[in-house]
Amino acid sequence: MDYIMELLGIHHAAIICSNYEKSKHFYNEILKLPIIHELYRAERDSYKLDLALPDGSQLELFSFPGAPQRPSYPEAQGLRQFGV
């Protein structure tokens, strides 16, 4: 049986940033993406910032101290995932 699936959009894209404050400034102040929610996770010394995109999807920014450079680790800096 053949299945055909049409992707209509994404829920979010997650990015692990190398500098949280600079990234937050860029996406919120320069690109004017509204902040939905910001959370500091003390147990990880990590931030999670949810930003609204114009089409209703979201951009998630994460910070992890000592995150390795891209390309091959799940907690590395850069684009982490797309949620559909």
FITOR-591183 format. One record per residue: residue number from 1; residue in one letter; x, y, z of N, C-alpha, C in turn. Coordinates in steps of 0.1 Angstrom, whole numbers, plus 5000, padded with zeros to 4 digits. Example, Ala and Ser with C-alpha at 12.3 -4.5 7.8 and 13.67 -1.06 7.14 Angstrom:
[1; 'A'; [5132; 4943; 5078]; [5123; 4955; 5078]; [5132; 4967; 5078]],
[2; 'S'; [5128; 4978; 5071]; [5137; 4989; 5071]; [5129; 5000; 5079]],
//
This chain:
[1; 'M'; [5008; 4988; 5000]; [5000; 5000; 5000]; [5009; 5012; 5000]],
[2; 'D'; [5006; 5022; 4991]; [5014; 5034; 4990]; [5007; 5045; 4999]],
[3; 'Y'; [5015; 5052; 5006]; [5010; 5063; 5014]; [5016; 5076; 5008]],
[4; 'I'; [5008; 5086; 5007]; [5012; 5099; 5003]; [5010; 5109; 5015]],
[5; 'M'; [5021; 5116; 5018]; [5019; 5125; 5029]; [5024; 5139; 5025]],
[6; 'E'; [5017; 5149; 5027]; [5020; 5163; 5023]; [5024; 5171; 5036]],
[7; 'L'; [5036; 5176; 5036]; [5041; 5184; 5047]; [5035; 5198; 5046]],
[8; 'L'; [5027; 5202; 5056]; [5020; 5215; 5055]; [5027; 5226; 5063]],
[9; 'G'; [5037; 5223; 5071]; [5044; 5233; 5078]; [5052; 5226; 5089]],
[10; 'I'; [5059; 5234; 5097]; [5067; 5229; 5108]; [5062; 5235; 5121]],
[11; 'H'; [5064; 5229; 5132]; [5060; 5235; 5145]; [5072; 5244; 5150]],
[12; 'H'; [5084; 5238; 5149]; [5096; 5246; 5154]; [5109; 5241; 5148]],
[13; 'A'; [5118; 5250; 5149]; [5132; 5247; 5145]; [5140; 5251; 5158]],
[14; 'A'; [5149; 5242; 5162]; [5157; 5244; 5174]; [5172; 5247; 5170]],
[15; 'I'; [5177; 5257; 5177]; [5191; 5261; 5174]; [5199; 5262; 5187]],
[16; 'I'; [5210; 5255; 5188]; [5219; 5257; 5200]; [5229; 5268; 5196]],
[17; 'C'; [5229; 5279; 5204]; [5237; 5290; 5200]; [5250; 5291; 5208]],
[18; 'S'; [5260; 5297; 5203]; [5273; 5298; 5209]; [5273; 5310; 5219]],
[19; 'N'; [5265; 5320; 5217]; [5264; 5332; 5225]; [5249; 5335; 5227]],
[20; 'Y'; [5244; 5331; 5238]; [5229; 5333; 5241]; [5225; 5348; 5240]],
[21; 'E'; [5231; 5357; 5246]; [5227; 5371; 5247]; [5228; 5377; 5233]],
[22; 'K'; [5238; 5374; 5225]; [5239; 5379; 5211]; [5228; 5373; 5202]],
[23; 'S'; [5226; 5360; 5204]; [5215; 5354; 5196]; [5202; 5359; 5199]],
[24; 'K'; [5199; 5361; 5212]; [5186; 5366; 5217]; [5184; 5380; 5211]],
[25; 'H'; [5195; 5389; 5212]; [5194; 5402; 5206]; [5191; 5402; 5191]],
[26; 'F'; [5198; 5393; 5184]; [5196; 5393; 5170]; [5182; 5389; 5166]],
[27; 'Y'; [5177; 5378; 5171]; [5164; 5373; 5167]; [5153; 5382; 5172]],
[28; 'N'; [5154; 5387; 5184]; [5143; 5395; 5190]; [5144; 5410; 5186]],
[29; 'E'; [5156; 5416; 5187]; [5157; 5430; 5185]; [5159; 5434; 5170]],
[30; 'I'; [5167; 5426; 5163]; [5170; 5429; 5149]; [5160; 5423; 5140]],
[31; 'L'; [5157; 5410; 5141]; [5146; 5404; 5133]; [5132; 5406; 5138]],
[32; 'K'; [5131; 5412; 5150]; [5118; 5415; 5156]; [5109; 5403; 5158]],
[33; 'L'; [5114; 5391; 5161]; [5106; 5380; 5164]; [5102; 5381; 5179]],
[34; 'P'; [5089; 5381; 5181]; [5084; 5382; 5195]; [5088; 5370; 5203]],
[35; 'I'; [5091; 5373; 5216]; [5094; 5362; 5226]; [5081; 5356; 5231]],
[36; 'I'; [5080; 5343; 5230]; [5068; 5336; 5235]; [5071; 5332; 5250]],
[37; 'H'; [5083; 5327; 5252]; [5086; 5322; 5266]; [5101; 5321; 5267]],
[38; 'E'; [5107; 5325; 5278]; [5121; 5323; 5281]; [5122; 5316; 5294]],
[39; 'L'; [5131; 5306; 5295]; [5133; 5298; 5306]; [5148; 5296; 5309]],
[40; 'Y'; [5152; 5298; 5322]; [5165; 5295; 5326]; [5165; 5282; 5333]],
[41; 'R'; [5173; 5272; 5329]; [5173; 5259; 5336]; [5186; 5258; 5344]],
[42; 'A'; [5184; 5261; 5357]; [5196; 5261; 5366]; [5204; 5248; 5366]],
[43; 'E'; [5197; 5237; 5366]; [5204; 5224; 5367]; [5213; 5222; 5355]],
[44; 'R'; [5211; 5228; 5344]; [5219; 5227; 5332]; [5227; 5240; 5329]],
[45; 'D'; [5225; 5250; 5337]; [5231; 5264; 5334]; [5228; 5267; 5320]],
[46; 'S'; [5215; 5266; 5316]; [5211; 5267; 5302]; [5198; 5275; 5300]],
[47; 'Y'; [5198; 5282; 5289]; [5185; 5290; 5286]; [5178; 5283; 5275]],
[48; 'K'; [5165; 5285; 5274]; [5156; 5281; 5263]; [5147; 5292; 5260]],
[49; 'L'; [5148; 5297; 5248]; [5140; 5309; 5244]; [5131; 5305; 5232]],
[50; 'D'; [5118; 5307; 5233]; [5109; 5304; 5222]; [5105; 5317; 5216]],
[51; 'L'; [5106; 5318; 5203]; [5103; 5330; 5195]; [5093; 5326; 5184]],
[52; 'A'; [5084; 5336; 5182]; [5073; 5334; 5172]; [5078; 5338; 5158]],
[53; 'L'; [5075; 5329; 5148]; [5078; 5333; 5134]; [5065; 5337; 5128]],
[54; 'P'; [5065; 5346; 5117]; [5053; 5351; 5112]; [5042; 5341; 5107]],
[55; 'D'; [5047; 5329; 5103]; [5037; 5319; 5098]; [5031; 5311; 5109]],
[56; 'G'; [5034; 5314; 5122]; [5028; 5307; 5133]; [5038; 5296; 5139]],
[57; 'S'; [5048; 5293; 5132]; [5058; 5283; 5137]; [5067; 5290; 5147]],
[58; 'Q'; [5076; 5283; 5153]; [5085; 5288; 5163]; [5100; 5285; 5161]],
[59; 'L'; [5108; 5294; 5166]; [5122; 5292; 5166]; [5126; 5290; 5181]],
[60; 'E'; [5133; 5279; 5184]; [5138; 5277; 5198]; [5153; 5279; 5199]],
[61; 'L'; [5157; 5288; 5208]; [5171; 5290; 5210]; [5175; 5283; 5223]],
[62; 'F'; [5186; 5275; 5223]; [5191; 5269; 5234]; [5206; 5273; 5237]],
[63; 'S'; [5210; 5274; 5249]; [5224; 5276; 5253]; [5228; 5264; 5262]],
[64; 'F'; [5240; 5259; 5259]; [5246; 5248; 5267]; [5260; 5252; 5269]],
[65; 'P'; [5265; 5254; 5282]; [5279; 5257; 5284]; [5288; 5246; 5279]],
[66; 'G'; [5298; 5250; 5272]; [5307; 5240; 5266]; [5302; 5232; 5255]],
[67; 'A'; [5291; 5236; 5249]; [5286; 5228; 5237]; [5297; 5227; 5227]],
[68; 'P'; [5299; 5215; 5221]; [5309; 5213; 5211]; [5305; 5220; 5198]],
[69; 'Q'; [5315; 5222; 5190]; [5312; 5228; 5177]; [5305; 5217; 5168]],
[70; 'R'; [5297; 5221; 5158]; [5291; 5213; 5149]; [5301; 5204; 5142]],
[71; 'P'; [5299; 5193; 5136]; [5287; 5189; 5131]; [5280; 5176; 5136]],
[72; 'S'; [5286; 5169; 5146]; [5281; 5155; 5148]; [5276; 5152; 5162]],
[73; 'Y'; [5274; 5161; 5170]; [5269; 5158; 5184]; [5255; 5163; 5186]],
[74; 'P'; [5246; 5156; 5193]; [5233; 5161; 5195]; [5232; 5174; 5203]],
[75; 'E'; [5242; 5177; 5211]; [5241; 5190; 5219]; [5251; 5200; 5214]],
[76; 'A'; [5255; 5198; 5201]; [5264; 5208; 5195]; [5257; 5221; 5191]],
[77; 'Q'; [5265; 5231; 5188]; [5259; 5244; 5184]; [5254; 5243; 5170]],
[78; 'G'; [5244; 5251; 5167]; [5238; 5251; 5154]; [5224; 5245; 5154]],
[79; 'L'; [5218; 5243; 5142]; [5205; 5238; 5141]; [5204; 5224; 5147]],
[80; 'R'; [5194; 5222; 5155]; [5193; 5209; 5162]; [5182; 5200; 5157]],
[81; 'Q'; [5171; 5206; 5154]; [5160; 5197; 5150]; [5148; 5206; 5144]],
[82; 'F'; [5140; 5199; 5136]; [5127; 5205; 5132]; [5116; 5196; 5138]],
[83; 'G'; [5106; 5203; 5143]; [5095; 5195; 5148]; [5083; 5197; 5139]],
[84; 'V'; [5077; 5187; 5134]; [5066; 5188; 5125]; [5053; 5184; 5132]],
//
